[in-house]
Amino acid sequence: QVQLVESGGGLVQPGGSLRLSCAASGSISSGVAMGWYRQVPGKQRELVATITSDGSTNYKDSVKGRFTISRDNAKNMVYLQIDSLKPEDTAVYYCNADSLGWARSYWGQGTQVTVSS
């Protein structure tokens, strides 16, 4: 079982930056894909970025060039660097861990990102 705890959210002005962190309680080094999702009230949770255990990344089109996902397997940490923030990036951001060998994926509790002047 894996527990995920996100941190790093907050209120930031448009054009600003944030670095979100996700700490995993168990090992995520082997065969575990990590992802960041976001959700606004009344809408479905959407995928923002993913990173495989070997470091391959994938991004939602609207965040390409502004968001960077990374991971430190030795520390069981995943990060999301968010630059050039826009008001439409306002959402609760969730960390996810998934693996082919698991019966389910795991979610953190989320961290709020608010972009406003």
N, C-alpha and C positions, 0 to 999 in steps of 0.2 A: 504494500500500500504506500502511496505517495501523498504527502501533504505539501501544498503549495501556498506560499505567502507572498503577495505582491506588495510593493512599496514604491514610493517616488512620485505619486500623483500630486496634483495641486492645482492652484489657480495661476495661470500664466497669460501674459498678453499675446496677442497675435504676433507672429514672427519669432516668438520665443522658443525655448528648448526645454525638454525634460528628459530625464533618463529613468525609465521604469526598471525595477528589479523584481525578480521572482526567485525566491529561495525554496528549494525542494528538500524535503526531509529525507528522502531516500536517494539512492544513486540514480542518476539519469544519464550515465555515461555510455551505456551500451544499448543500442537499438531503440532508444527513446526519442521520439520526435517531440519537440516543444513548439508551442505556438502562443501568439498573443491574439486575442479577440477583443472586440469592443461592442458595447450595447448602449443604446439610448432608450429612454422610456417609450414604450409603444412600438418599438421595432425589434426585429430579430437580432440576435447576437451575430456579428459578422467577423469573418476571419480577416486579420490585419497582416500577419506575417507568421511564417513557420521556419523552423530550422531543424534539419535532421541531425542524427547523432554524429555524422561525419562532416557537418557544417554546411550542407547545401541549403540555400535559402529561397524563399518564395514570398512575394508581396502582393497585396491588393493593389490594383493599378493606381488608385488615387493616392497612395502613399509612397509609391516608388520614388526614390531620390530624396525623400524626406525622412523616412523611417529606416532604421537599421537594427536588425535583430542579431544578437550574438549570444554565445554561451560559454561558460567556463565549467567543463565537466568535472574538473578536480575540486571545484568549490560547490558543485551542484547548483549553479546559478544560471539564470537566463536574463538577458537584458533587452530593453527596447529603447534605443536612442531616438527621440522624436525631435526633429528640427523644423523650422519654418512653420510653426503651429498655426492652424487656422481654426476659426470658430466651429467649423463643421467637424473638427476632431474631438470636440467635447463629447465625452462618453465615460462610462465605466469600463476600464480595461482589465481583462481577465487573462491569466496565464493558464495554459493547458498542457498536460503531459499525456502522451499516448504511445502505445507500443503494440505491435501485432500479437504479442504473447499475452496481453492483458485482456481481462473480461470487460473492462470499462476504461474510459479515460478519466483523468482527474482534473479538477478545477480549483483555482484559488478563490478567495472571497471578493477579489476585485479591488481596484484603486481608481478613484475618481480623477479625471483630467478635465479641467474647465478652462477653456480658452476665451478670454473676454477682456475688453479694454475697460 
